[in-house]
Each structure stands twice: as structure tokens, then as C-alpha cells.
């Protein structure tokens, strides 16, 4: 309960004495007061769903009087009497007067009986006392209060208007411009002030009254004609009406302040939620890309041809040069977004962001690790497959060449072996045929090695999974079957020749005598047979073919020598560049690490330095592209080793990707440090102290403290803690349970209690203002008080209000405010 000193009581006495005298002097004021006080009472009673028509009659039973006091004070009065007897009415009015007195107001000459009896003078006096206490007393402007405070407020608000001069609460308002100026000052869109004329008071007054009623919810409490027609308008009526403007605009100011606070908080939440959505989508897209890519890299089913495998190698080059680098950037950006979001959440007093199941940074790192693991073996497999296919192509060509030579040699041999020429031959012809057959058998034996080579090559092609093994096997089988058949036919022909020779020798014995007599003829016959035999066994065609192959072999050797010289030039060219780029990348990595932990200059200096480094790194990209081009030439030339450098293209790629990621991540860390510093008011000196402590305990110089280092750091600063307390602190500085503490997390922890942020209670109080002190807020109120997007944001997320005073469409702003700062998911 408020307490007032005697001076405050005297302040209320004086207006009442004036009121007594004024009413006696000018009865016209009674009319003004009736209208004004009635309208003022109804402006409050309507909140309780009722109103009065006749001010001296409708308060006589004390019920609406008690209700009026409850509405304007926000407090409960004693339970009213419901009886119709005079004693009940007096009791109710006394309860109302006692309540007024309890607020430090001394009532003079006003008793319950006069109110119950409908005494107009006493009733108006009582209402004026209520207006003074509840509508004017609490007005405070620049150390003045009540009537003086209200007057000063009017003067301050109308000061810019040259044709308005507010000095009192009567004649200063007669031309109506004072009312119009108050409205225009706060709501310029409602009145075209420039068109108003001082010599047209009725228009001015009616404009102000109509606009106030329609747009400001201030009922008409005065008549323009009464004011214009009265030499000195009633001060109390004017004060009562003007106080309604003060409270309307004061309430609007409070509502605006409350709405601004809510908008600020909601803007932070909307930005954070957008960052969360962006993270979730980027994480989902990246994981989906990894999920699709891993099976492609795991697929080790070889192609059948060198061309197809070289296309696979080309696809892999495209993957490493075109498709993967943007994903490396996305992964880096994802980590940057996550760290920035967590920093903003900490600085705005919000709980840490926990991504959806399976989309944590650690999940993405694990998936990325799996991707790089399968990728690591994929290129090696491709190159091995290309080597294998190169060997297979060579073997297949060798098989075809030897098979063709063999098939050419065997052509016609079966027909020759099946001849029955011995049936009509003489003994000498038989012997010649036998010698010829012996020569063929020698040739056949010599070809045995080639057949075995053909079979061995076919076997090797099978073992190396040659794609066309079935046709190779069929051809080899045909050659082997033919070879076996040639052997059988050869044996059969020998047996036939020998049988015929024996038969002819027997016949020849019979002709021996005759032969002796025909010696000259026999000599001639034998000579002819020898000539025929000598000519038949010379292999002149093959000897010519060998002489032709020698120069071809020389030409192939010359071409191979030129190819190897070209390959060596490619090796040297790649090695020379790689031996420059590799160390350059390593040097840049070390320099960035030094910049990120050095304490020279401000954070802005570090950021500027890092951005210069980032620019120089991006400008180096053409050299990486040139090296990729040289690497492509090396792979296309099927070069698999390079003694001129220890760097492979994959080493360079990984180093380059790490460099880009490191510079981006380091820039983001410094940006977050600036955010933290500015939000928490950390000086550069304090920041240097934090950095010195962190660097001292970052023993491995990785830019992160491990758990033991951090524990040692805390102990050195005087923290005395057990395992449970240390675990609690680790949950703050390492929410993702990675086992390390970054510098950003360290400064967050060291300055965790210095931030000045909004709280759930403050937001709740702001919503309460917009809701007109209710425990719930309506959709219409949200749309009236907040910008459209933020109003709809609240409407979509606020739960229905379920309290006992609920009405249809009521929303629960209290749980919503709590959820903004708590663990709930809006």
C-alpha cells in the first residue's frame, strides 16, 4: 500500500476546496463535469463489460463504484453487499471510500449517505478525487508531478507548435489547437495539422475529439460547443480529458518500448533459427553427397578395356578437381557457420544449438573421414587396373600374333597328311615321301614350343581376368585340338608310308634281277628323287619373313626410346613445380598458425593480416591448376613413378584444401573473438592476457588445449575443483565433447558473467505490457503491436493459453518467452 505525507494530502485538499467554490460560482461547469466524468468512468468500466448513464444515480448502490475502483487500481476490494436496502448501499459506498482513503487521500465533506442519496455535488467531488488519485497524481515529468507534471508534459509536447501556448487547463485549450497538437506530435498521420486555423475552434475541437475516439480509444468527454461558449472552461473536465491523452501516449510509449524489446529478441531468434536451418540443410546436403559418393569410390569392378578404365581415371580427376573442392569449401563453411551460431547463442543468453540426430559436426567429420579413406585407395586401384589392362593388352596381342602365325603354318597341313599319294608311288617315291615326312615331323616338333607358348599366354590371360578370355580360350582350344589331330595324322601317315615302303621293297626284291640289268635307269631315278627331296625341305618363305621383322623391331625400339624421353621430361616438369608448391603450402600453414596466436596489435589488425593472406592464397590457385594439368599428362602417359619429387598430386591437393580450410576457419575464429569482445566489453589488454594464458598451456602448439592442459590452466588461475565440477566446466567449453578447448571457448568461459543480455523475464514483462496486463495475449494484439513477420512468427509458435481467465484465441506468451531462452524447441 502506498503512503503519503501531509503535504500530499494537502495537495488533494486544495483542488477540492477550489471545486466547491467553482461549482457555486458557475453552474455551467457542472454540465461539463457530468459529461467528462461520466465518459471517464465509462472508459474504465467498459473493461469490465458495463457502463453508467447517470453519474449521480448509477453509483448510489456502490456496486459500480467498487467495480470502477477495482478496474483502475488492479486490486480487489472487499466483497460487496448484494442487498437492495439502504444499509447495504451505504456499506458498499463506505467500502469504496475506505479504499480511496487507504491510498492516502483524505476525503473532505464526502460521506456515503450523500452518495447513496444521489447528491450531485458530492458525487462529482468523489469522482474528481478518484481521477486525481489514479489518473493524475502519478504523472511525473522532470521532477514535477500531478497537475504541474501534466501541464509540463503538455508544454513540452506542444512546444514545436508556434500557435499553441499551454499555460493552464482552461482557456489555453479553447481554440482546440492544443488537443490537435498533442495528437499530431504522437500520431502525425492522424491529423493534417497544417490545414487547421486558429479562428475555427469548433472544427479544431471536433477534429481532435473524433480522432481521439476513433484511433486512440479515448472517449468524447467534452462538448466543443460548451468549451467555445464558456469564458473559462472547467479546469477539472479539461484536466481529466488531457490526462487520458497522457496515459494513452504514455502507454503507447511503454508498448513501443516493449514491442522494440520483443522485436529485438525475436530478430535475434529469427536470425539464429535461420542459421540453424541453413546449417541443417547444408549438413543434410553434404551428408547426402558423401552418401552418394562413397559407393562410387567403393565400386572396384574393373572395366574390360584400357579406354574404359582411362575414362574412369578421367572421371576421378574431375571429381578431385571439380566436384570435391566445392564440398571441401561447404564443409569448412558448415564448421564456420556452426561456430558463429554457437558464439551468437552464447552472447544472446540462448542455449547451445544441438543439430538433428546424425548431423553433428563430429558426424560430418566421421563421414568425411570415411569418404577420404575410400578415396585414398581408389586412385591406386585405378592405376593398378590400368597397369593390368596394359599387360593384358600386350599379352592378348602377343597371343593373337602367335596364334595367327601358327594358324598360317598349319593351314593345309591336315589335307597334306590325309593324302593317299603313297598308294601309287614307287619304292623310291615312297622313300622320298618318307624323307619329306621326316622333315615335316622335325618341323612339327619345332612348332611344339609355339603351341605351348600360346597355351601359356592363354592361361595367363585367364589368371589376369582378361575380359575376352572365352574367345581366347576357344581359339587356344581349337589350336590345341588341331595340334593333337596333326600329331595323330602324322603318326598315321608315317605308318602308311612305312607299310607301303615294306611292300614295295618286297616287290623290288622280285625285280632285283631286272634292276641289275636296268642300272643306268635306276641311277637316273635316284638322282631325280634326291633333287626332288632337296628342293622340298628348304623353308625359304619363313627366312624371308624373319629378315622383314628385324627393321620393324628397330623402328619400335626407336619409338619407345622417344616415348621414354618424353615421359622423363614430364616427370621433371611436374617435379620442379611440386617441389616449389609443396613447401609453399607448408610455409603458409605455419605462418597462419603464428598469426592466429600472436599478440601483436588488435584483433582487427590480426583480421586484416589474415585477409591479406587469404587473398595471396586465392591468387596462388592458377599454379595449382597448372600442376593438375601436368599431372593429367603424366597419367595419360601411364607414368607411375617420379624420382624427381617426393610430392604426389594427392599430397598437393590435400595440402591445398587444408590451407583453404585453415585460413577460412582462422578468420572466422578472429571474427567470433571480436563478437565476444564487443558483446562482453573485454579490453584489448584483457584479451592479450587471455591469449598469453592460453598460449602458455597450449603445450602442443595446436591452437587448442587438451583436457589436461585446460585443467592445469584452471588450477594456475586458482580454481579448486573436483572431477564433477571440472566435468561441468568441460560441458560448457566443449559442448561437442571433442576433448579440446579452443581459444574462443576459453574467452567465452573467462568472460561468461559480464554480458548484458535480455532475459526471459524481461521479454515476458514486455509481452505483458502489449497484452494490457493480461496473462495472455491475443492474435489481434500481436498483429497490432508487432511488425507483420514477427507477429506471425509469434502466432505460429505460441501455444493456446489455458489459464482460468482464458478467452477464445488467447495465446500463452509466458511459456513462449521461457522457450526463447530455454531448452524447448519452438
Secondary structure, DSSP 4 states (H G I P E B T S, - for coil): -----HHHHHHHHHHHHHHHHHHHH-THHHHHHHHHHHHHHHHHHGGGT---S-HHHHTTTSHHHHHHHHHHH--PPPPPP---SHHHHHHHHHHHHHHHHHTTPPP-S--HHHHHTT-HHHHHHHHHHHHIIIIITT-EETTEEHHHHHHHHHHHHHTT-TT----SSSGGGTTSHHHHHHHHHH-TTT--GGG--TT-HHHHHHHHHHHHHHHS-----S-HHHHHHSSS--HHHHHHHHHHHHHHHHHHHHHHHHHHHHHHHHHHHHHHHHHHHHHHHHHHHHHHHHHHHHHHHH--PPPSSHHHHHHHHHHHHHIIIIIHHHHHHHHHHHHHHHHHHHHHHHHTT-PPP-PPTT-SHHHHHHHHHHHHHHHHHHHHHHHHHHHHHHHHHHHHHHHHHHHHHHHHHHTTHHHHHT--GGGS--HHHHHHHHHHHHHHHHHHHHTHHHHHHHHHHHHHHHHTT-TTHHHHHHHHHHHHHHHHHHHHHHHHHHHHHHHHHHHHHHHHHHTHHHHHHTHHHHHHHHHHHHHHHHHHT--HHHHHHHHHHHHHHHHHHHHHHHHHHHHHHHHHHHHHHHHHHHHHHHHHHHHHHHHHH--SS-HHHHHHHHHHHHHHHHHTHHHHHHHHHHHHHHHHTT----TT-S--HHHHHHHHHHHHHHHHHHHHHHHHHHHHHHHHT--HHHHHHHHHHHHHH-TT-SSEEEHHHHHHHHHHTT----HHHHHHHHHHH-TT--SEEEHHHHHHHHTTT------HHHHHHHHHHHTTT-SSEEHHHHHHHS-HHHHHHHHHHPPBP-STT--TTEE-HHHHHHHHHSS---
